[in-house]
């Protein structure tokens, strides 16, 4: 952790941004959203913890898309 220099936070933000873009591309397909939700759930929940606050905005966007389009 001492040699990290913020690289893990940057990687986490990049990961959640990629997830958001993926969700945007399949937002009109509820079955696909449901399948993706099962895979990305732990990552989204981490974005809501104190350690994941760097990615909270994109995490909330992802959760919002899943709630709105995943009916």
Backbone bond lengths (Angstrom), bond angles and torsions (degrees), N, CA, C in turn:
res aa  C-N    CA-C-N  psi(-1)  N-CA   C-N-CA  omega(-1)  CA-C   N-CA-C  phi
1 X - - - 1.448 - - 1.532 111.75 -
2 X 1.337 117.10 -31.72 1.457 119.58 -177.70 1.526 111.87 -67.82
3 X 1.323 117.57 -29.67 1.459 121.54 -179.73 1.524 112.90 -90.14
4 X 1.300 117.14 8.01 1.461 122.48 -172.39 1.527 112.80 -69.11
5 X 1.308 118.70 -44.75 1.466 123.71 -178.01 1.524 113.08 55.09
6 X 1.320 118.29 29.59 1.452 121.73 177.44 1.509 114.79 82.12
7 X 1.320 117.43 5.23 1.465 120.32 -177.50 1.524 111.89 -67.15
8 X 1.325 117.94 -35.56 1.464 119.13 179.91 1.522 111.11 -68.50
9 X 1.327 117.60 -36.66 1.464 120.26 176.98 1.519 110.36 -65.41
10 X 1.313 116.47 -40.65 1.464 120.82 178.26 1.520 110.82 -64.67
11 X 1.323 116.58 -40.08 1.468 120.41 177.59 1.520 110.73 -65.40
12 X 1.328 117.04 -39.56 1.465 120.74 179.13 1.521 110.93 -64.16
13 X 1.311 116.81 -41.54 1.469 120.68 178.25 1.522 109.92 -64.14
14 X 1.324 117.30 -43.40 1.468 120.61 177.93 1.512 111.87 -61.81
15 X 1.320 116.67 -38.57 1.465 121.50 179.31 1.525 110.98 -64.83
16 X 1.311 117.00 -47.32 1.467 119.79 -177.70 1.526 110.95 -69.22
17 X 1.339 117.45 -31.06 1.464 120.06 175.64 1.526 110.42 -67.06
18 X 1.313 117.43 -39.77 1.467 120.91 177.19 1.523 110.82 -64.31
19 X 1.318 116.84 -39.00 1.466 121.08 177.22 1.522 109.98 -63.91
20 X 1.329 116.96 -42.89 1.472 120.55 179.11 1.523 110.60 -60.57
21 X 1.312 117.17 -43.79 1.477 120.59 179.58 1.528 111.27 -64.93
22 X 1.316 116.22 -38.26 1.463 120.22 177.44 1.524 110.28 -63.43
23 X 1.324 116.59 -44.79 1.467 120.12 178.73 1.526 111.16 -63.20
24 X 1.327 116.86 -39.48 1.463 120.00 178.14 1.524 111.11 -61.08
25 X 1.320 116.91 -35.65 1.465 119.75 -177.08 1.527 113.08 -74.09
26 X 1.326 117.84 -21.66 1.473 120.54 -179.07 1.527 112.10 -118.37
27 X 1.316 117.64 18.33 1.460 120.41 -173.24 1.532 114.26 -62.26
28 X 1.291 118.72 -21.93 1.467 121.13 -179.83 1.529 112.54 -90.70
29 X 1.338 117.19 5.73 1.458 121.41 -179.13 1.533 109.71 -119.47
30 X 1.337 117.86 91.23 1.465 121.35 -175.53 1.522 114.81 -56.79
31 X 1.321 117.99 -35.84 1.456 119.78 179.45 1.529 110.90 -64.78
32 X 1.317 116.42 -43.40 1.464 120.89 178.63 1.535 110.42 -64.85
33 X 1.327 116.59 -40.86 1.462 120.13 177.63 1.527 111.03 -60.72
34 X 1.304 116.39 -41.98 1.462 120.80 179.76 1.529 110.82 -62.99
35 X 1.319 116.51 -42.36 1.461 120.21 179.15 1.528 111.24 -65.90
36 X 1.313 116.81 -41.98 1.467 120.27 178.46 1.531 111.25 -66.78
37 X 1.305 116.54 -36.56 1.463 120.97 -178.41 1.521 110.80 -57.83
38 X 1.307 116.69 -40.69 1.456 120.22 -179.18 1.526 111.38 -63.70
39 X 1.312 117.38 -32.02 1.462 121.52 -178.01 1.527 111.55 -82.20
40 X 1.326 117.25 -40.54 1.468 120.33 -172.58 1.523 114.04 -93.48
41 X 1.321 118.26 -3.10 1.461 121.70 -177.79 1.535 112.68 -52.02
42 X 1.334 120.30 -49.78 1.467 119.34 -179.14 1.534 113.12 -61.08
43 X 1.319 116.88 -36.20 1.463 120.35 -179.99 1.521 109.99 -68.06
44 X 1.320 117.03 -42.57 1.461 120.42 179.04 1.517 111.15 -64.57
45 X 1.322 117.52 -40.18 1.464 120.36 179.31 1.529 110.70 -66.94
46 X 1.321 117.03 -33.21 1.474 119.47 176.98 1.527 110.71 -66.24
47 X 1.327 117.36 -32.96 1.468 119.74 -179.76 1.526 112.02 -67.56
48 X 1.325 117.23 -12.49 1.464 121.16 178.48 1.530 112.68 -98.06
49 X 1.325 117.50 3.65 1.457 121.59 178.93 1.532 109.53 -96.06
50 X 1.328 117.17 164.62 1.474 118.76 177.39 1.526 113.51 -57.44
51 X 1.336 117.97 -32.85 1.462 120.59 179.19 1.528 112.03 -72.60
52 X 1.317 117.79 -22.77 1.458 121.65 -176.75 1.509 114.42 -103.30
53 X 1.317 117.35 14.14 1.467 120.44 -175.19 1.521 113.97 -62.38
54 X 1.312 118.08 -22.17 1.471 119.78 177.62 1.518 111.54 -64.65
55 X 1.321 116.69 -24.31 1.463 121.48 -176.62 1.525 112.23 -111.86
56 X 1.312 117.59 14.77 1.472 119.96 -172.64 1.530 112.51 -64.54
57 X 1.315 117.09 -38.63 1.469 119.12 -177.23 1.529 111.65 -62.30
58 X 1.322 116.31 -48.55 1.465 120.08 178.30 1.520 110.85 -67.95
59 X 1.328 117.30 -34.82 1.461 120.46 177.21 1.515 111.88 -62.09
60 X 1.319 116.23 -43.14 1.471 120.30 177.88 1.517 110.70 -66.77
61 X 1.334 117.62 -37.91 1.466 120.47 175.76 1.530 110.77 -59.58
62 X 1.337 116.29 -42.48 1.467 120.75 179.28 1.523 110.84 -64.08
63 X 1.310 116.57 -45.14 1.469 120.80 179.78 1.518 110.15 -62.45
64 X 1.330 116.52 -40.42 1.462 120.93 178.48 1.528 110.81 -62.01
65 X 1.331 116.95 -44.84 1.475 119.88 178.01 1.511 111.62 -61.25
66 X 1.328 116.35 -42.65 1.463 119.50 -179.88 1.521 111.19 -63.87
67 X 1.317 116.93 -39.90 1.462 119.74 179.18 1.526 112.56 -70.13
68 X 1.333 116.32 -41.40 1.463 119.91 -175.78 1.519 112.56 -75.16
69 X 1.328 116.80 -45.90 1.468 120.03 -174.47 1.520 113.69 -95.29
70 X 1.317 118.52 -14.63 1.446 120.54 -173.61 1.509 115.56 -87.44
71 X 1.288 118.25 21.81 1.472 120.65 -177.32 1.453 113.12 -65.03
